[in-house]
Amino acid sequence: MKVNSSLENLYLGGNQITIAGVKDFAEAFTINSTLQTIYLRNNDVTDEGAKILADALAKNFGLRVLNVANANLTRAYRDWE
């Protein structure tokens, strides 16, 4: 993802992604500017992961959709979706 300049959509729903995976994705998101859609629904993102993603995505202006439905977030972060 860091060096793939043609990847626009990433569907990873239900892949048991945890905070460790979220950290890896967040690092890649700050570099990849072609990614437009990321589906991380039905994973164990958690509030901590949502914060990490939000911080990383503040540096990525190409992303249009981030789906973290059913990703083990508390109400405060679900409302952020």
CORCORNOR-V442220 format. One line per field, one symbol per residue. phi: phi as a letter, one per 40 degrees, with the letter a starting at -180 (. if undefined). burial: + if it has 9 or more other ideal C-beta (glycine too) atoms within 8 Angstrom, else -. Layout:
# CORCORNOR-V442220
phi = ???
burial = ???
This chain:
# CORCORNOR-V442220
phi = .cbccbcbbbbbcgbfcbdccccccdccccbcbccbbbbbcfbbcgcdccccccccccbbcccbbbbbcfbgbcddccccd
burial = +-----+--+-++---+++-+++-++++++-+-++++++++-+++++-++++++-++--+-++--+++--+-+---+---+
